[in-house]
Amino acid sequence: MTDASLEEKYKAAAGVVCRQGMFPFPVNETTISIVKQVVEDDAQELDFICAFAQKPSQTLDELSASSPFSPEEIDRLAMSLAKKGLIFNQPNSAGVMVYRLLPLMLVGLMEYRFMTELKWDNKERELALLFQRLLDEVRDQVQENYDNLAPMLKSAPPVDRTVPARTTDEGKKIRIITLGKDVEIPEDFVLPSQSVDEIIDKFDDIAVGHCFCRQRRAILGEPCSTDAPVVNCFTFGKSARHTVAQGFSRMVTKAEARTIMKEAEEAGLVHKAFHPGSKVSRPETSICNCCKDCCDTLNLWRDGAFPLINSTYYLSIIDQDSCSGCGICVERCPTDAIQLNGEGIAERNEEYCFGCGICARFCPEEAISLKEGLRRVSILPPRLRPSN
């Protein structure tokens, strides 16, 4: 690519970035514009991105072979692109530095760029608009090819895992219906941490940044209608060290982390944990604290762009005899899994419940419990256009 024009380099680099992550994105004017806005006119950085065309994660030796750059140049370019949100550069468990090209989103460039404290300038707004345009284009593509894409969308791995609320609004413990011994679970299944306290206890390095969803919506002129707290996007371990090094977050103590998590839970936010490769047996890399109003995962599903695919270990159970029909659970449920029936009593749709416990937390009658049991929630995006 050294002899190519800058425009050709933008297109080539965008092509490599768009192939990363769980969902490939089209190489078009929007994605090329995103790369232009982030990388600007640094031709060497574009060539460096193209070195990941065949392998998204590489060591220094591998990059020395796949790129025209010296070790010193590789380190410099990687550090610059890491601060821009396109490279994850942290040593592996053996202490060997690994450079990984990040996707546009889920989790990558979009999240990191809006996780930091914003300047609220035109450049940030332009990038937010570009990402919104991309999401709108994805929605249109999914809707136009709904029947063909539905099987692939349905079978995609979980994006995240719900970690439930544990106490009611009054500080009482939410009732847990334990898993019966007669229920079969895979022999090799390792139960992941089921509370934010357990997750916090596992890590020495914990960092917190701004909620990228609420910040991106706000810079687009759509601030959170629930006025949810913003500084509660957590990363752990290697991910924490990376986000702090790039200025996307700051380190916090375990005590600070617990305080922030408690504030998020009191605000009715949903704890959603992320695992490497969506494998819940591996340690968590991060936790989002999501509101029903701004969460990209929920909005992309509602808007018809992506499926809602989640791993959970709980299901809400409503004691209809105790339900007063106040409707608080209906209003609070992030996935619209609860409705009032003809008699004014709450009913839960199991297919849509991802076990966050928000309904149980705010139920004034304590009529909702959480039942244990490993589940994969997979809900296709709504069909917004009639089939051809």
C-alpha positions as CSV (number, residue, x, y, z in Angstrom):
1,M,0.0,0.0,0.0
2,T,3.0,2.3,0.2
3,D,2.5,3.6,-3.4
4,A,-1.3,3.9,-3.2
5,S,-3.0,7.3,-2.9
6,L,-4.3,8.5,0.4
7,E,-7.9,7.8,-0.7
8,E,-7.0,4.2,-1.6
9,K,-5.4,3.8,1.8
10,Y,-8.5,5.1,3.6
11,K,-10.6,2.5,1.7
12,A,-8.2,-0.3,2.3
13,A,-7.9,0.5,6.0
14,A,-11.7,0.8,6.4
15,G,-12.0,-2.6,4.7
16,V,-9.8,-4.2,7.3
17,V,-11.5,-2.5,10.3
18,C,-14.9,-3.3,9.0
19,R,-14.1,-7.1,9.1
20,Q,-13.3,-7.1,12.8
21,G,-15.6,-8.0,15.6
22,M,-18.8,-10.0,15.9
23,F,-20.7,-8.3,13.0
24,P,-19.0,-7.2,9.8
25,F,-19.8,-3.7,8.5
26,P,-20.0,-2.5,4.9
27,V,-17.1,-0.6,3.4
28,N,-18.9,2.5,2.2
29,E,-18.8,6.3,2.4
30,T,-19.8,6.3,6.0
31,T,-17.2,3.8,7.3
32,I,-14.5,5.3,5.2
33,S,-15.4,8.7,6.6
34,I,-15.2,7.3,10.2
35,V,-11.6,6.1,9.5
36,K,-10.8,9.5,7.9
37,Q,-12.1,11.4,10.9
38,V,-10.2,9.2,13.4
39,V,-6.9,8.5,11.7
40,E,-6.9,11.9,9.8
41,D,-4.2,12.0,7.1
42,D,-1.5,9.8,8.7
43,A,-0.6,7.4,5.8
44,Q,1.6,5.3,7.9
45,E,-1.2,4.6,10.4
46,L,-3.4,3.5,7.5
47,D,-0.7,1.2,6.3
48,F,-0.2,-0.2,9.8
49,I,-4.0,-1.0,10.0
50,C,-3.7,-2.9,6.7
51,A,-1.0,-5.1,8.2
52,F,-3.9,-6.7,10.3
53,A,-5.7,-7.8,7.1
54,Q,-4.9,-11.5,7.6
55,K,-4.6,-11.7,11.4
56,P,-6.3,-9.2,13.8
57,S,-4.0,-10.0,16.8
58,Q,-0.3,-10.1,16.3
59,T,3.0,-10.0,18.3
60,L,5.8,-7.6,17.5
61,D,7.6,-10.3,15.5
62,E,4.5,-11.1,13.5
63,L,3.9,-7.4,12.7
64,S,7.5,-7.0,11.7
65,A,6.8,-9.6,9.1
66,S,3.4,-8.4,8.0
67,S,4.2,-4.7,7.8
68,P,7.0,-2.6,6.4
69,F,7.7,-1.0,9.8
70,S,10.6,-1.4,12.3
71,P,9.9,-2.5,15.9
72,E,10.3,1.1,17.0
73,E,7.8,2.3,14.3
74,I,5.4,-0.4,15.2
75,D,5.4,0.6,18.9
76,R,4.9,4.3,17.9
77,L,2.1,3.6,15.5
78,A,0.4,1.2,17.8
79,M,0.5,3.7,20.7
80,S,-1.0,6.4,18.5
81,L,-3.8,4.2,17.2
82,A,-4.5,2.9,20.7
83,K,-5.1,6.5,21.9
84,K,-7.5,6.9,18.9
85,G,-9.4,3.8,19.9
86,L,-8.3,1.4,17.1
87,I,-5.6,-0.7,18.7
88,F,-5.6,-2.8,21.9
89,N,-2.0,-3.2,23.0
90,Q,-1.4,-5.1,26.2
91,P,0.8,-8.1,27.0
92,N,-0.7,-11.6,27.2
93,S,-0.5,-13.9,30.2
94,A,3.0,-14.9,29.2
95,G,4.1,-11.3,29.2
96,V,4.4,-11.0,25.4
97,M,3.0,-7.8,23.9
98,V,0.0,-8.4,21.6
99,Y,-1.4,-5.8,19.3
100,R,-5.1,-6.3,18.3
101,L,-7.0,-4.3,15.8
102,L,-10.4,-3.3,17.2
103,P,-13.7,-3.3,15.5
104,L,-15.9,-0.2,14.8
105,M,-18.1,-1.2,17.7
106,L,-19.1,-4.1,20.1
107,V,-16.5,-3.4,21.7
108,G,-14.2,-1.1,19.9
109,L,-13.7,2.3,18.4
110,M,-17.2,3.8,19.1
111,E,-17.2,2.7,22.7
112,Y,-13.7,3.9,23.5
113,R,-14.0,7.3,21.8
114,F,-17.2,8.1,23.8
115,M,-16.0,6.5,27.0
116,T,-13.6,9.3,27.8
117,E,-14.5,12.7,29.2
118,L,-15.7,14.6,26.1
119,K,-14.7,18.1,24.9
120,W,-18.2,18.5,23.5
121,D,-16.8,20.0,20.3
122,N,-17.8,19.8,16.6
123,K,-15.4,17.0,15.9
124,E,-16.9,14.7,18.5
125,R,-20.4,15.6,17.3
126,E,-19.4,14.8,13.7
127,L,-18.1,11.4,14.8
128,A,-21.2,10.7,16.7
129,L,-23.3,11.6,13.7
130,L,-21.2,9.3,11.5
131,F,-21.8,6.4,13.8
132,Q,-25.5,7.1,14.0
133,R,-25.6,7.2,10.2
134,L,-23.8,3.8,10.1
135,L,-26.3,2.3,12.5
136,D,-29.2,3.6,10.5
137,E,-27.6,2.1,7.3
138,V,-27.2,-1.3,9.1
139,R,-30.9,-1.1,10.2
140,D,-32.0,-0.5,6.6
141,Q,-29.8,-3.4,5.4
142,V,-31.2,-5.8,8.0
143,Q,-34.8,-4.8,7.2
144,E,-34.3,-5.1,3.5
145,N,-32.8,-8.6,3.8
146,Y,-34.7,-9.7,7.0
147,D,-35.6,-13.2,6.0
148,N,-32.1,-14.0,4.7
149,L,-30.3,-12.5,7.7
150,A,-32.7,-13.8,10.4
151,P,-31.0,-17.3,10.8
152,M,-27.6,-15.8,11.1
153,L,-28.7,-13.1,13.6
154,K,-30.6,-15.7,15.7
155,S,-27.5,-17.9,16.0
156,A,-25.0,-15.1,16.9
157,P,-23.2,-15.5,20.3
158,P,-24.4,-13.4,23.3
159,V,-23.1,-9.9,23.2
160,D,-23.1,-9.6,27.0
161,R,-24.2,-11.2,30.3
162,T,-26.7,-9.8,32.8
163,V,-25.6,-9.6,36.4
164,P,-28.8,-9.1,38.4
165,A,-29.7,-6.6,41.1
166,R,-29.6,-8.2,44.5
167,T,-31.6,-5.9,46.8
168,T,-34.9,-4.1,46.6
169,D,-35.3,-0.3,46.6
170,E,-35.7,-0.5,50.4
171,G,-32.5,-2.5,50.9
172,K,-34.0,-6.0,51.4
173,K,-32.6,-9.0,49.6
174,I,-34.4,-10.0,46.5
175,R,-35.7,-13.6,46.9
176,I,-33.8,-16.1,44.8
177,I,-35.5,-19.4,43.8
178,T,-32.5,-21.8,43.8
179,L,-31.8,-24.3,41.1
180,G,-33.2,-27.8,41.8
181,K,-30.9,-30.7,41.9
182,D,-33.0,-32.5,39.3
183,V,-32.1,-29.8,36.6
184,E,-29.3,-30.9,34.4
185,I,-26.5,-28.6,33.6
186,P,-23.4,-29.3,31.4
187,E,-20.6,-31.0,33.3
188,D,-18.0,-28.5,31.9
189,F,-20.2,-25.5,32.8
190,V,-18.4,-23.0,35.1
191,L,-20.9,-20.6,36.8
192,P,-19.7,-17.1,36.3
193,S,-19.8,-14.5,39.1
194,Q,-23.4,-13.7,39.8
195,S,-23.0,-10.3,41.6
196,V,-21.0,-7.2,41.0
197,D,-19.4,-7.6,44.4
198,E,-18.0,-11.0,43.3
199,I,-16.6,-9.5,40.1
200,I,-15.0,-6.5,41.9
201,D,-13.4,-9.0,44.4
202,K,-11.6,-10.8,41.5
203,F,-9.6,-7.9,40.2
204,D,-6.8,-5.7,41.5
205,D,-7.0,-3.3,38.5
206,I,-10.4,-1.7,38.2
207,A,-11.1,1.4,36.1
208,V,-14.2,3.5,35.5
209,G,-15.0,5.8,32.6
210,H,-18.1,7.6,31.2
211,C,-21.0,5.7,29.7
212,F,-20.4,5.8,26.0
213,C,-24.1,5.3,25.2
214,R,-25.4,8.2,27.3
215,Q,-22.5,10.4,26.2
216,R,-23.0,9.7,22.5
217,R,-26.8,10.3,22.8
218,A,-26.2,13.5,24.7
219,I,-23.8,14.9,22.1
220,L,-26.4,14.2,19.5
221,G,-28.8,16.4,21.4
222,E,-30.7,13.5,23.1
223,P,-29.8,13.5,26.8
224,C,-30.9,10.6,29.0
225,S,-34.6,11.1,29.9
226,T,-33.9,9.3,33.2
227,D,-31.0,11.5,34.1
228,A,-29.0,8.4,34.9
229,P,-25.4,8.8,36.3
230,V,-22.8,8.8,33.6
231,V,-19.4,7.8,35.2
232,N,-20.1,4.1,35.6
233,C,-18.5,2.2,32.7
234,F,-16.1,-0.3,34.3
235,T,-13.2,-2.2,32.9
236,F,-11.1,-4.8,34.7
237,G,-7.6,-6.3,34.7
238,K,-5.9,-6.0,31.3
239,S,-8.8,-3.9,29.9
240,A,-8.6,-1.5,32.8
241,R,-4.8,-1.1,32.3
242,H,-5.5,-0.4,28.6
243,T,-8.3,2.2,29.1
244,V,-6.3,4.0,31.7
245,A,-3.1,4.1,29.6
246,Q,-5.1,5.7,26.7
247,G,-6.9,8.2,28.9
248,F,-10.3,6.6,28.4
249,S,-10.8,5.9,32.2
250,R,-9.3,6.2,35.6
251,M,-8.3,3.7,38.2
252,V,-10.5,3.3,41.2
253,T,-10.3,1.3,44.5
254,K,-12.6,-1.6,45.2
255,A,-14.4,0.6,47.7
256,E,-15.0,3.3,45.1
257,A,-16.2,0.7,42.6
258,R,-18.7,-0.7,45.1
259,T,-20.0,2.8,45.7
260,I,-20.4,3.6,42.0
261,M,-22.1,0.2,41.4
262,K,-24.5,0.9,44.2
263,E,-25.4,4.3,42.8
264,A,-26.0,2.7,39.4
265,E,-28.3,0.1,41.0
266,E,-30.2,2.7,42.9
267,A,-30.8,4.5,39.7
268,G,-32.3,1.4,38.2
269,L,-29.5,0.7,35.8
270,V,-28.8,-2.9,34.5
271,H,-25.4,-4.5,35.1
272,K,-24.2,-6.1,31.9
273,A,-20.9,-7.9,31.9
274,F,-18.7,-8.6,28.9
275,H,-16.4,-11.7,28.5
276,P,-13.6,-12.4,26.0
277,G,-15.1,-14.0,22.9
278,S,-18.5,-14.1,24.7
279,K,-17.3,-17.0,26.8
280,V,-18.8,-16.6,30.2
281,S,-16.3,-19.1,31.7
282,R,-13.6,-16.5,31.2
283,P,-13.0,-13.6,33.5
284,E,-15.0,-10.4,32.9
285,T,-13.4,-7.6,30.9
286,S,-15.9,-4.9,31.7
287,I,-19.3,-4.0,33.1
288,C,-21.8,-1.5,31.6
289,N,-24.5,0.0,33.7
290,C,-27.3,0.5,31.2
291,C,-30.4,2.6,31.2
292,K,-33.5,1.6,29.2
293,D,-33.4,5.0,27.5
294,C,-29.9,5.2,26.0
295,C,-28.3,1.7,25.9
296,D,-27.1,1.0,22.3
297,T,-27.7,-2.8,22.7
298,L,-31.3,-2.2,23.6
299,N,-31.9,0.6,21.1
300,L,-30.3,-1.3,18.2
301,W,-32.7,-4.1,18.9
302,R,-35.7,-1.9,19.2
303,D,-34.8,0.0,16.1
304,G,-34.6,-3.2,14.0
305,A,-30.8,-3.2,13.5
306,F,-29.4,-6.1,15.7
307,P,-30.8,-8.9,17.7
308,L,-30.9,-8.8,21.5
309,I,-28.7,-11.8,22.5
310,N,-27.8,-12.1,26.1
311,S,-26.5,-14.7,28.5
312,T,-28.2,-14.9,31.9
313,Y,-28.6,-17.1,34.9
314,Y,-32.0,-15.8,36.1
315,L,-35.6,-15.4,35.2
316,S,-38.1,-13.2,37.0
317,I,-41.1,-14.9,38.6
318,I,-44.2,-12.9,39.4
319,D,-46.5,-13.9,42.3
320,Q,-49.7,-12.7,40.7
321,D,-51.6,-13.1,44.0
322,S,-49.4,-10.5,45.5
323,C,-49.3,-8.2,42.5
324,S,-51.2,-4.9,43.0
325,G,-51.1,-4.0,39.3
326,C,-49.2,-0.7,39.9
327,G,-47.3,-1.1,36.6
328,I,-43.9,-0.1,38.0
329,C,-42.3,-3.3,36.7
330,V,-43.9,-2.6,33.2
331,E,-42.3,0.8,33.2
332,R,-39.0,-0.3,34.5
333,C,-38.4,-3.4,32.4
334,P,-35.6,-2.7,29.9
335,T,-36.8,-5.4,27.4
336,D,-40.6,-4.8,27.7
337,A,-40.9,-8.3,29.0
338,I,-43.7,-7.4,31.4
339,Q,-47.3,-6.3,30.6
340,L,-50.5,-5.9,32.6
341,N,-53.1,-8.5,31.6
342,G,-56.8,-7.9,31.2
343,E,-57.2,-8.1,35.0
344,G,-54.6,-5.5,35.6
345,I,-52.0,-8.0,36.9
346,A,-48.4,-8.2,35.7
347,E,-47.4,-11.0,33.4
348,R,-43.9,-11.8,32.2
349,N,-42.9,-13.1,28.8
350,E,-40.0,-15.5,29.4
351,E,-38.6,-15.1,25.9
352,Y,-37.9,-11.4,26.6
353,C,-36.7,-11.6,30.2
354,F,-32.9,-11.4,30.7
355,G,-33.0,-11.7,34.4
356,C,-31.7,-8.2,35.4
357,G,-33.9,-8.1,38.6
358,I,-34.9,-4.4,38.0
359,C,-38.6,-5.4,38.3
360,A,-37.9,-7.2,41.6
361,R,-35.9,-4.3,42.9
362,F,-38.7,-1.7,42.5
363,C,-41.7,-3.9,43.1
364,P,-43.5,-2.2,46.1
365,E,-45.3,-5.5,47.0
366,E,-42.1,-7.7,46.8
367,A,-44.1,-9.8,44.5
368,I,-41.2,-10.7,42.1
369,S,-38.4,-13.2,42.7
370,L,-35.6,-14.4,40.6
371,K,-35.3,-18.1,39.6
372,E,-31.9,-19.6,38.9
373,G,-31.1,-21.4,35.6
374,L,-28.7,-20.8,32.8
375,R,-30.5,-19.2,29.8
376,R,-29.6,-17.7,26.5
377,V,-32.0,-14.9,25.5
378,S,-32.1,-14.4,21.8
379,I,-34.7,-12.0,20.3
380,L,-34.7,-11.0,16.7
381,P,-35.0,-7.3,15.9
382,P,-38.6,-6.3,15.1
383,R,-39.6,-6.5,11.4
384,L,-40.3,-2.9,10.6
385,R,-41.1,-3.4,6.9
386,P,-43.5,-5.9,5.3
387,S,-41.9,-8.9,3.7
388,N,-41.6,-8.8,-0.1
